[in-house]
């Protein structure tokens, strides 16, 4: 799945436990009639993906939705969901497809000397 929006917050990388589990959270705000603030977790080596992004950037984030069950000490079963990011890209760069920006229309000169009869090499 993918989510698209503007980065509202990027947290620092935090390390948990003796095994060195790393997690970094970000929030994006969707751009729709009723904008949503979506918390996305990046874990382990994926935390480094956020290093080159700043608050305010328009991004597209590839995500997985995770769910898990937990039984508390009183025996009650609880369910939790998380949204885990695994890829992030700048929307402006993705839209251009890696192509350089198109120059403005007034940067081109009109072809005034074009004579279609002389250059007609079509076979029909």
N, C-alpha and C positions, 0 to 999 in steps of 0.2 A: 504494500500500500504506500501511498505518498500523501504528504501534507504540504501545502504551500502557504506561505505567509511571511510576515515581517518579524525579524528577531526582536523580542521584547527584553529578554534577559539571558545572559550566559553566566552560569555559576563556575566557580573554580573546581578543579578536579579534587575529589575527596577519596581517601583510602580507608578501607574498613578491614578489620580482622587481621589475624596473623598471616593469612595467605596473600595479603596485599591486593584485595579486590578493589578496583578503581571504578568510580562512577562520577559522571559530570552531567548536570541537568541544564536544559535550556527551555525557554518558553517562546513559542511563536504565536503571533496573533493572526488569525485567518482574515482574509479580506472578502467578506461576504455581507449580506444584509444584516445579519446578527453575528458580528465578529466573536470568535472564541479564542480564549487564551489556553493553549495546549502545552502541557508539560511533557517534554521528551527526554528520556534518559539515554545517555551514551555510556557504555561500560567497557572496561578493560582497554584494549588498544584503540577502540573507536573514540575514546575521549579526546585523542589528539586531533581528530577531524575538525574540532571546533576552534582550534588555535588560529586559523586564518580568517575567522568571521567576527564581525562587530555588530553591536546592537544597531538596529535600523536597517540591516541588509534584508533584501527580499530573497528568500531561499525556498528550495524544494527539498524536503527531507523524506528519504525512503525509510519506512518504519515497519516494525512487527508489533502486533498487539499480543501481549502475554497475559495469562490468567493463572492464578494459583489458589489453592484451598489451604486454609490454616485452621486448626482446632485449638482454641484457647484453653487455658488451664481449667476453666469451668466446664469444658466439654462442648462449648458452642462452636459451630462451624462458621467460619467467615471466608469470604471470597475477595480477592484483590486483583486488580488489573494494572498493567503498566504498558506504556508505549516506549518501545526501544528503537532508537535510531541506529542505522547502519551505513547510511550514506547521506551527504548533504552537498547541494550544489547551488551556486548563485543563479537566480532566475534570469538576470540580464545576460550572463554568459551563455546559459543554456539556450535562450531564445535566439541568439545570433549563430549558434551552431559552430562556434569557433571562427566564423568569418569576420573580417574587419568591417567596421561600420560603413554603410553606404554614404558616399558624398552627397551633399545637397544637390537638388535638381539644377540650380543655377551654376554649378561647377562644370556642366557639360555645354559644349557649343552645339548649336543646331547644324544639321547637315543640309546646307542650302544648295549645294551643287549636285544633288542626287538626281540623276536622270534614270528613271526606272526602265525605259526602253533599251538603253545601252547595256544595262546590267541584268537583263532578263535571261537567265540561263536555265530556267525551269523546263523540264521535259514535256510540259503539257500546255 
